[in-house]
Amino acid sequence: MGVYPQVTLAQARKARDTAKAELEAGHDPLAWRQDRHLAQRIALDNDFAAVAMAWWEHWRGPRSARHADYVKRRLEADVLPEIGNLPIGEITAPKLLALARRIESRGALDIAKSSLQTCGQILRYAVAHGVIERNPAADVRPSDALRPRKKSNHPRVDIKELPTLLRRIEVYDGSVYTRLALKLMALTFVRTGELIGARWEESDLEAAEWRIPAARMKMGTPHIVPLAAQVVELLRNLQEVRGAAGLLFPRERDHDKPMSNNTILFALYRMGYRGRMTGHGFRGVASTALHELGYRHDIIELQLAHEERDEVSAAYNRATYLKQRREMMQAWADHLDLLRKAAAASTRGSA
């Protein structure tokens, strides 16, 4: 039972009674004690990161490589820098909540929620393998600590549906100009009114910039949209068939007026997204995806041209973080290319 005086008589008697109970239950008390000491040692010697990686190796088995790698990247970017070096036995519900709130503070609500859920899975794995006795994440739910998502009046597809949507836009059999407008909506995620009112004199294809004047912006301030290489190519193709003067997307019968807001909406209806997606919905999808890809909240908000919410963001001007925004917009266009190609390959594979 141990060596006196490190183990007191009372402790020895308690251990003896436990051993007797194990014998009566048909268990070897020596093996039980060794297992218990092993679990205690694992809990002390292994930090959260070690257990998290053991969980990931176990969990990723039936998952796609892409999804598994994404979960690992999110762990390495958002969770392990905060609690990875803590012994697994020292993880508590308050520490998990503090982690989720720090992620939420940068505007990544979806990532905060999923990180808390992933931590719960890791700790549940630790319980199942005898590393810890209970899962502290079971004491809380994301809704107990995180702000509820603000309801949107603009329906939008789940981010998982984005590849299929991109593929349907690519093969849309309606007007070629409507198809190009939809592509630009996805690539630039500007507001519908900002897109359909776009004029050629606002764009500098050599500089790869679209400068929307204040008069056309919801917030009443000028806005710069850095143009990815894919967008520049798309606009050059549009110039060849439409010319480089006036509106990019005029009405068919009156070239002095822009295409109707309903043109894009009805095209989405034809593709099967009635009540599920609008032109404005591309903004929400892009915001969620870019947060999940690890881009900073303030840079995403600035590119979305959202209303300033505090003194810090009010100090931004139209050229703030332009280099970072340019890199983000090119990465976004590249990301959409990969999603669209993956959807096309999946379609061919199932045909």
C-alpha distance (Angstrom), angle and dihedral (degrees) to the residues before:
residue distance angle dihedral
M1 . . .
G2 3.80 . .
V3 3.79 141.9 .
Y4 3.79 122.9 -64.0
P5 3.03 129.2 -94.1
Q6 3.82 92.5 21.1
V7 3.80 86.3 57.5
T8 3.82 111.7 43.1
L9 3.78 124.3 -143.3
A10 3.81 90.6 -107.9
Q11 3.80 91.1 52.0
A12 3.79 91.6 47.9
R13 3.81 91.6 51.0
K14 3.80 90.4 49.7
A15 3.80 90.7 49.3
R16 3.80 90.1 48.3
D17 3.80 91.6 52.4
T18 3.80 90.2 49.1
A19 3.81 90.7 50.1
K20 3.80 90.9 50.5
A21 3.78 90.4 50.8
E22 3.81 89.9 51.2
L23 3.81 90.8 50.4
E24 3.77 91.5 50.0
A25 3.81 88.8 51.1
G26 3.78 89.8 53.5
H27 3.82 96.4 -106.6
D28 3.80 128.7 128.9
P29 3.85 104.8 -115.6
L30 3.79 92.1 -155.6
A31 3.80 92.3 54.8
W32 3.81 90.1 44.9
R33 3.79 90.9 52.7
Q34 3.80 92.3 48.3
D35 3.80 91.3 49.8
R36 3.79 90.5 48.4
H37 3.80 92.9 50.0
L38 3.81 90.1 46.3
A39 3.80 91.5 53.2
Q40 3.81 90.7 48.3
R41 3.79 90.9 49.9
I42 3.81 92.4 48.4
A43 3.80 89.8 50.6
L44 3.81 90.7 52.7
D45 3.80 99.3 38.9
N46 3.81 100.3 41.3
D47 3.76 119.9 70.7
F48 3.80 122.8 -149.0
A49 3.81 91.4 -97.5
A50 3.81 92.7 58.9
V51 3.79 92.5 50.5
A52 3.81 90.9 43.7
M53 3.80 91.6 55.8
A54 3.81 91.1 46.3
W55 3.82 88.2 51.9
W56 3.79 91.8 48.0
E57 3.80 92.6 51.8
H58 3.81 89.0 51.1
W59 3.82 95.6 42.0
R60 3.81 99.5 45.8
G61 3.81 94.8 64.1
P62 3.84 100.7 100.6
R63 3.82 95.6 24.2
S64 3.78 125.4 98.7
A65 3.80 114.4 -97.3
R66 3.79 90.4 -119.9
H67 3.80 94.4 54.0
A68 3.79 93.2 43.1
D69 3.81 91.7 50.7
Y70 3.80 90.5 49.0
V71 3.81 91.9 53.7
K72 3.80 90.4 48.2
R73 3.81 91.8 50.2
R74 3.79 91.0 50.6
L75 3.80 90.6 50.6
E76 3.79 91.4 49.8
A77 3.80 93.5 45.7
D78 3.81 103.0 40.1
V79 3.81 112.2 16.3
L80 3.79 112.8 29.5
P81 3.83 96.4 51.8
E82 3.82 87.6 58.7
I83 3.82 105.4 39.1
G84 3.79 105.6 0.6
N85 3.81 95.5 105.3
L86 3.81 94.6 49.5
P87 3.82 118.4 103.8
I88 3.79 108.0 -103.4
G89 3.79 89.9 -120.8
E90 3.81 91.5 59.3
I91 3.80 95.8 58.4
T92 3.80 109.1 113.2
A93 3.78 135.8 179.0
P94 3.85 92.6 -106.3
K95 3.82 90.4 53.6
L96 3.79 91.2 50.7
L97 3.80 91.2 48.8
A98 3.81 91.4 49.0
L99 3.81 88.8 52.2
A100 3.81 92.1 51.1
R101 3.81 92.7 47.5
R102 3.81 92.2 51.5
I103 3.80 89.9 53.8
E104 3.81 90.4 45.4
S105 3.82 91.0 51.4
R106 3.79 90.7 69.1
G107 3.80 90.7 54.3
A108 3.81 97.7 -100.9
L109 3.80 98.2 126.2
D110 3.81 95.2 156.8
I111 3.80 91.5 50.9
A112 3.82 91.2 47.5
K113 3.78 90.2 53.8
S114 3.80 95.8 45.0
S115 3.83 91.8 45.6
L116 3.79 90.7 55.3
Q117 3.79 90.2 48.8
T118 3.81 92.3 48.3
C119 3.81 90.9 50.7
G120 3.80 87.8 52.7
Q121 3.82 90.2 54.2
I122 3.81 91.6 49.3
L123 3.79 92.6 50.1
R124 3.80 91.2 45.9
Y125 3.80 87.5 53.6
A126 3.82 88.8 51.3
V127 3.82 90.5 53.0
A128 3.80 91.6 48.9
H129 3.82 90.6 53.3
G130 3.78 95.7 46.4
V131 3.79 95.4 -110.4
I132 3.81 93.8 122.1
E133 3.77 131.3 10.0
R134 3.79 100.0 -131.3
N135 3.79 141.1 15.3
P136 3.84 112.1 -115.3
A137 3.82 90.3 -165.1
A138 3.80 88.1 68.2
D139 3.81 88.3 72.2
V140 3.81 94.6 66.8
R141 3.77 141.8 40.2
P142 3.81 126.2 -152.2
S143 3.81 89.5 -112.6
D144 3.81 90.1 58.8
A145 3.80 92.7 63.7
L146 3.80 110.7 16.8
R147 3.77 129.0 73.9
P148 3.80 114.3 -103.1
R149 3.78 113.7 -108.6
K150 3.76 113.0 -99.0
K151 3.77 109.3 -112.7
S152 3.77 114.1 -114.8
N153 3.77 126.2 -140.4
H154 3.79 88.7 -152.4
P155 3.82 114.0 77.9
R156 3.76 114.4 -136.9
V157 3.76 135.7 176.8
D158 3.76 122.2 -107.9
I159 3.78 113.2 -96.1
K160 3.81 89.0 -111.9
E161 3.81 88.6 64.8
L162 3.81 94.5 53.4
P163 3.85 96.5 93.9
T164 3.80 91.5 54.6
L165 3.81 91.7 46.8
L166 3.81 91.1 51.2
R167 3.78 90.4 49.9
R168 3.82 91.9 50.4
I169 3.79 90.6 50.6
E170 3.80 89.7 51.1
V171 3.82 92.5 55.4
Y172 3.83 96.8 35.0
D173 3.81 107.3 143.3
G174 3.81 97.5 -155.9
S175 3.80 127.4 88.8
V176 3.80 114.1 -24.0
Y177 3.81 88.5 -136.7
T178 3.79 91.8 54.9
R179 3.79 89.4 50.2
L180 3.82 90.5 51.5
A181 3.80 90.6 48.1
L182 3.80 90.6 52.6
K183 3.80 90.4 49.8
L184 3.80 90.5 51.5
M185 3.81 90.6 48.8
A186 3.80 90.2 55.6
L187 3.81 94.4 43.9
T188 3.82 99.4 44.5
F189 3.85 101.9 23.6
V190 3.80 92.2 -151.2
R191 3.80 120.4 152.9
T192 3.79 116.2 -81.0
G193 3.79 93.0 -114.2
E194 3.81 90.9 50.9
L195 3.79 90.8 53.1
I196 3.79 101.1 45.4
G197 3.82 91.0 45.0
A198 3.82 93.2 51.4
R199 3.80 115.7 131.0
W200 3.78 127.4 -159.6
E201 3.80 93.1 -121.5
E202 3.83 88.9 63.7
S203 3.79 92.7 63.2
D204 3.79 128.8 74.0
L205 3.79 105.1 -167.8
E206 3.79 92.9 -176.0
A207 3.80 90.9 56.0
A208 3.83 90.1 36.7
E209 3.80 93.0 -129.8
W210 3.77 136.2 127.9
R211 3.81 111.8 -159.2
I212 3.78 111.3 -164.0
P213 3.82 111.7 -160.6
A214 3.80 121.0 -123.8
A215 3.80 92.2 -112.0
R216 3.81 90.2 66.1
M217 3.80 97.4 43.7
K218 3.80 123.9 94.4
M219 3.82 91.4 -136.1
G220 3.80 93.0 46.9
T221 3.81 95.2 -120.8
P222 3.82 128.8 108.5
H223 3.79 115.6 -97.9
I224 3.80 133.1 -156.9
V225 3.79 120.7 -148.3
P226 3.83 111.2 -167.0
L227 3.80 108.1 -141.7
A228 3.79 119.4 -133.6
A229 3.79 117.6 -140.2
Q230 3.81 89.6 -103.2
V231 3.82 90.8 55.7
V232 3.81 92.8 48.9
E233 3.81 89.9 51.8
L234 3.80 91.2 48.1
L235 3.82 91.6 50.8
R236 3.81 92.6 48.0
N237 3.80 89.0 53.6
L238 3.80 89.7 49.7
Q239 3.81 90.4 50.5
E240 3.79 90.8 56.0
V241 3.78 92.6 59.2
R242 3.81 101.3 30.5
G243 3.80 105.0 29.4
A244 3.81 126.6 -121.7
A245 3.80 101.5 -87.5
G246 3.77 135.1 85.9
L247 3.80 123.1 -3.0
L248 3.79 122.7 1.1
F249 3.80 91.2 -143.9
P250 3.82 110.3 26.7
R251 3.78 123.9 169.8
E252 3.75 114.6 -90.4
R253 3.81 94.4 -119.9
D254 3.81 100.0 32.6
H255 3.79 114.8 35.9
D256 3.80 91.6 -173.3
K257 3.79 90.9 68.3
P258 3.82 126.8 63.4
M259 3.78 122.9 -117.5
S260 3.79 114.7 -86.1
N261 3.80 122.9 -91.1
N262 3.78 86.1 -123.6
T263 3.80 92.6 61.7
I264 3.79 92.3 76.6
L265 3.79 93.1 37.5
F266 3.80 93.5 52.3
A267 3.79 91.3 46.5
L268 3.80 88.5 56.6
Y269 3.80 88.2 48.8
R270 3.80 90.0 54.4
M271 3.80 89.8 51.9
G272 3.79 90.9 55.3
Y273 3.81 101.4 -97.4
R274 3.80 102.0 114.4
G275 3.80 107.5 149.2
R276 3.80 90.7 2.4
M277 3.80 105.6 72.9
T278 3.79 139.7 22.8
G279 3.78 134.2 176.7
H280 3.78 88.9 -99.1
G281 3.79 88.9 52.6
F282 3.80 90.4 74.6
R283 3.80 87.7 70.3
G284 3.78 93.7 57.1
V285 3.80 92.9 45.0
A286 3.82 91.3 49.8
S287 3.81 92.2 47.7
T288 3.81 92.8 51.6
A289 3.80 93.9 44.4
L290 3.81 94.8 46.6
H291 3.80 91.4 49.9
E292 3.79 89.2 51.3
L293 3.80 90.1 48.5
G294 3.80 87.5 58.6
Y295 3.81 103.4 -105.7
R296 3.78 118.3 149.9
H297 3.78 117.3 -94.3
D298 3.81 95.0 -131.6
I299 3.81 92.7 52.4
I300 3.81 91.8 48.8
E301 3.81 91.5 48.1
L302 3.78 91.3 48.9
Q303 3.80 91.8 51.9
L304 3.81 89.7 48.2
A305 3.82 87.6 53.7
H306 3.77 91.6 -134.0
E307 3.76 122.6 175.2
E308 3.80 114.1 -83.8
R309 3.80 110.4 -102.0
D310 3.80 103.0 -174.7
E311 3.80 143.0 12.3
V312 3.79 93.1 -88.9
S313 3.81 95.8 53.9
A314 3.82 90.4 40.1
A315 3.78 88.0 63.0
Y316 3.80 91.4 62.8
N317 3.76 119.0 103.9
R318 3.77 130.6 -163.8
A319 3.82 94.5 -87.6
T320 3.82 97.1 46.6
Y321 3.80 113.5 128.6
L322 3.78 89.6 -4.0
K323 3.83 92.4 152.6
Q324 3.82 92.0 51.6
R325 3.80 91.3 44.3
R326 3.80 91.0 50.4
E327 3.81 90.3 53.0
M328 3.80 91.0 46.5
M329 3.80 93.7 50.1
Q330 3.81 92.0 50.1
A331 3.81 90.5 48.0
W332 3.82 89.0 48.9
A333 3.80 91.9 52.9
D334 3.81 90.5 48.2
H335 3.81 89.6 49.0
L336 3.81 91.7 52.4
D337 3.81 89.7 50.3
L338 3.79 90.4 55.1
L339 3.81 92.5 47.5
R340 3.80 92.8 48.7
K341 3.81 92.9 47.9
A342 3.78 91.0 48.4
A343 3.82 90.3 51.9
A344 3.79 91.1 48.3
A345 3.81 91.7 50.0
S346 3.80 90.2 48.7
T347 3.80 90.5 51.3
R348 3.81 92.1 50.7
G349 3.79 90.8 46.9
S350 3.79 93.2 54.1
A351 3.78 94.2 44.3
